[in-house]
């Protein structure tokens, strides 16, 4: 039996929403951050004067968790040392403060992760790449509209690439296909079986 792909946009009542403000100073950002810290489910990101407010949906959390787990399964399969750190706050005052959805350090723990993963469910863009460039994150993945876009930092700017620099053997088409499977257990099982046979 083939797992069914879910039309996730119609399956959740709590929808992710984003609001972006421009020309916001670091001081203004910090005041707003303090005012909103008691409100659950709201995430802020600040990068070069752009302030993004985002409410976190169940769909967002499902994709974030599943993609991180699939990457982790692959790393275990190939025996690569890694450290999965979830979404730590990454910042360089007074320019950038970001919370990625998932991060990975390869071979050893570092001040800056080797890979950051961002899940975008509704509106939103890759504007955050400028923030990640300031933080000097070598590789950033964006999941949006059922697609995975990979960006590698090369010679001071991000270039979109078709394979990960850190895990070049990872079949990204397989990862995307499995991430679209509606049931998390089925998705993980199918991915695990596929990489075991490769």
N, C-alpha and C positions, 0 to 999 in steps of 0.2 A: 504494500500500500504506500503510495506516495504522499508525503505530508502536504497539506494544503497551504497555499500562500494566503495570508489574511489581508484583507483590505483594512489596514490598521486605522486609516483616517476616519472610518465610520464606527470603530469599535470602542472608542474611549469617550467618556463624557467630559473628563477634564482635559482641555486642550492647552497645548503650549502656546504662550503668547510672548511676543517680543516688542519692546519699545526702545528706539534708539534716539539719543539726544546728542547733539554735536556742540562743540565749543564749550565744553564743561571743564573747569579747572580741576586740578587734583584736590584742592581744598574743598570745592563744592562736592566733588565725588565722595570724599571722606565724611562730610556732614550727612549726605543722603544715605551712605552706607550705614552709619550709626543709627539713623532714624529708622531704617528698614530691617535691622538685624534681628528684631524680635518677630518678624513675619515669616512663617515657615513657607518653604516652596518657592521663594524668590531668590534668584541669583543675579548678581551684578558683575559686569566686566567693564574694565576701563582700559582704553588703549589710545594714546595720543589725542586726548581731548574728546574722544567718543565714549559715551556712557551707554551701555546696553543693559536693560532690565529684561529678565526672562523668568517666566513661571515654568516650572518643571512638570511635565505631564508623565503619566504612567508609560505612554508609548516611548517617550524619550529615555526613561529609565530602563525599559526593556531592551531597547537597541543598545544603549551604552553598556549594559551588563553583558548582553549576548556577544557583542563584538569583542569586548575585552576577554571574555571566556574563550572564544574561538582562537584569538591570537595566543592566549596562554596555552591552550591545548596543543597548538602547533609547536610552540617553543619547547614544551615538555616532550613532544614526539621526537624532535630533532636533538634534544639534549643540550639546548642553549641556555646558559645561565642568564636569568633575568630577575628584575624586581618590579612587580606591578604595584603602582602607588595610588591607584584610583585618581581622584581629582584634587591634588594639593593646590593651595594658592601659590601662584607664581607671580612674583612682582619685581619691578625695578622702579623705585620711586624717583621722580614723580611722574613717570610716563606710562607705566603699564601695571595692571593687576588683573590676572586672568585665572579662572578655575577651569581647567580642561575636564572633559568627562572621564577620560582614562589617560594614564601615563605609564610608560615602560622605560626602565633603565636596562641596558644590555651589558652583561659581563660584570658590571660593578655599579654601586650607587653613586650618583653624581649630584652636584648642586642643581643642575638643569637636566630634565629627562631627555632621553634620546628621541622618544616618540610621544607626541600628544595626539589624542583623538577627540574630535568634536562631533557631536551629533546635532544636526539641525532638522527639526521636524516641520516647522511652519516657515515663517519668513526668517530672513537672516542671510548672511553672506560670508565670504571669506575675508572680509575686512580685517578680521582678527589676525590674519597673517602678518600684518605690520607689527602687531603686538608681539607675536611669537618671534619675529625677526629681531626685535629689540631684546628679547629674552635669550636669543641665540639657541632656540630649540631646533635641532638638526632636521627633524622630520615631523610633519603634521598631516593627519588624515581628517578629511571632512566627509561624514556620511550625510547625504541629503537626497531626498526623493528616490530612495532605493539605489543610490549610486555611491561609490566610494572614490573620492578624489585624493590622490597622494601628492604631497608637495615636499620636495627636498631642498634644503638650504644649501645653495652652491654659489660661491663667490659673492656672498653678501645679499643674494636675493633668492626667493623661492621659485623653483621651476616645477611645473607639474610633470610627474613621471608615471610610468606604467607599472613599476615594481618598487617595492620597498628597498632602500639602501641597506637596512639592517637585517631584514629577513627576506632576501631576494628569492628564496625558494618557495615562499608562501604563495599559493595560488589565490590571487585576489578575487578572481571570478568565482571560485568555489566559495570563498568567504562570503561574498555578496549574496550568492544564491542561497546559502544556508542561513544567512542573517534575515532573509525574507520569509523563512518558514515560520508559520504562525505559532507553533508550539516550541517553546524553548528546549525542552528535552529532546524532541525530534530533531531540531536543528543541530544540537550538540552531537547527538548520536550519528546523524548523517555525516557531519563534518569529520568526526573522529574516525568513522569507518573509511571515509575517502582518503584521509591522510595516511591511515595505516596501510592502505593498499598501494600507495604511490611510492 
